[in-house]
Amino acid sequence: MAYPSNNNSSQNSELFAPLVVQAEYAAYENSVARQIVRVYDVPMNSGKVVQIPVWAGISASLITDEAAATLLNTNTTAPTITLAEHVVYNQVTDMLRDSAFNDVMSQLGDQSGRAIAESVDTQVFATFSSLGSDLGSTSTSFTAELVLKAAATLRGRKLTGPFVAVVHPNCAYDLKKQLTYVAQTNVAALSDIGNSILGQFYIGQIGGVTIYESPLVAADTTGGANAYVNAVFAPNAIGHAMRGGIDMNTLYLPAARATDVVLKAVAGAGVLNSSFGVKITAEGNL
């Protein structure tokens, strides 16, 4: 009697293809950072350190009476982004896969994609500490005034926007409390935003700055336990580089009657122009 060869993941890898699709969808949909910074696609076999050319600003000459123009020397800098692996490793037993009512692989892909998205966002938000001037301190509450001042600072550097802010929820709470506390007469002009917060809990925009909240904003290690490094910036302030999409490797373990599933994304982040962003260190008083 002829026995069939062992079925394993290398022979039936098509069964796991939906896992990669689900993981990529979840990662791209849940990553905040990829929507608000400059994204670069890195080709294969091009090294793990990416150089991004950034041009320095120049000024035009105002010429009268047909005078000769002044020769300008343009200059570029090359900030670098180092790629690293964002890895999720799971082991799925045959018993779990074959006993669960739901599609285990699809749900695993969704969870893995979300985990990779969080890892990417954490990597990007960690660059806030390398941005330009810090308008706050470890004992400063996050206020609308700081957002307006940061926007004015960036506009004073010849930037026109759009601008975004990424704020830890504990710091955003202080901002929301200020905007919704009617006893404070100095927020009367912001009552529409305050009413929106009361109804929907979202801040939206302040002074043309779109506010995002993320618990992945890094804590300030030099201050108290409740201090966070937030930021207001233009998209070109920070670069996010990624090589390919999400890659998957599987290995079936007969003795364990389980499949090892490893999903990986290769990505990195770095500051391209520190003057295009403003760091706001603030205490979260939740």
Secondary structure, 3 states (H helix, E strand, C coil): CCCCCCCCCCCCHHHHHHHHHHHHHHHHHHCCHHHHCEEEEECCCCCCEEECCEECCCCCCCCCCCCCCCCCCCCEECCEEECEEEEEEEEEEHHHHHHCCCCHHHHHHHHHHHHHHHHHHHHHHHHHHHCCCECCCCCCECCHHHHHHHHHHHHHCCCCCCEEEEECHHHHHHHHHHHHCCCCHHHHHHHHHHHHHHHHCCCCEECCEEEEECCCCCECCCCCCCEEEEEEECHHHEEEEEEEEEEEEEEEECCCCEEEEEEEEEEEEEECCHHHEEEEEEECCC
